[in-house]
Amino acid sequence: MANIKSQTKRIQTNLKAEVHNFTFKASMRTAIKKTKALLDKKDLNGAKLALNLAVKLIDKSVAHGIQKSQTAARQKSRLMNYFNLQSKTLSQ
């Protein structure tokens, strides 16, 4: 435990940020999983809405500094590729 008062305050704020970031990441991962699940169920309209939400959350995570931009770009790219592949197979 730190002896300096400012350091103890900093530890507390870091813990609050850690909890916030963890919950935000969890909701982002849930949105991605929900999109994939809807695509697997062949619900294209619902998947489209879920995809928009997932991309929005991924972009927000970059804006808030929760994850790096390259990681977000990779996640969005993989999700879009999965969406396009599934929508192609559903339309045939």
N, C-alpha and C positions, 0 to 999 in steps of 0.2 A: 504494500500500500504506500502511496506517495505521502510525503510529509508536507509538501508545498501545497498551499490552498488552491492556487490556480490550476495545479496539475490534477487535484482531486475533482475540481469542477470540469476539467477537460475530459477526464475519464467518464464522468456522468453523461456529458453531451455526446461522447463517442458511443456510449452504450445505447442512448436514445436513437442516434442515427443508425446504428447497426440493426436495431429492431425494426425501424421504419424501412430501411433498405431491404431487409429480409422479407417483410410482408409484401412489399412492392414486387420484389422478384418472384415471390410465390404466386401472386395474382397474375403476373405476366406469363409464367410457365403454365398456369392453369388455363389461361386464354389460348395459348398455343395448343395445348392438349385437347381442349374443347373443339378447336377448329379441325384438328386431325380426326377426332372422333366423329364429328358431323360429316366429314368427307367420307369416312369409312362407312357411315350409315347411308350414304348417297343422298344426303340432304344438301343440295347445292345452294339454295337460297339462305338457309341458316348458316352454312359454312361461309358464305360471302360476308354476312354481317359479323360473324365471329372473327373472320380474317381481318376485317377493318379494325375491330377492337384490339386484336393482338398486335397489329402493326402500330396502332396508336400508342399502346402501352410500351412497346419496344422503343419507339421514338422518344417517349416521355422519359424512359430510363436513361437514355443518353443525355437528354436535356438536364436531368437532375444529377448527372454524374455517377449514376449507379453502375453503369457498365460502359465499356469503351465503344466507340462508334463502329469499329471494324467488327466487333462481336455482334452488334446489332444488325449490321449489314449482312453478315453471314446468316443470322437467324431469319431475317426477313427473306433473303434469297432462297433458303431451303424451304421455308414455308410457302412461298410463292410457287416454287417449282413443284412442290407436292400438290398444291391446289390446282395448278395448270394440268398436271398429269392426270389427276383424278377427274377433273372436269372434262378432259378430252375423252377419257374412257367412258364417262357417263353419257356423253353426247352421242357416242357411236352406237 
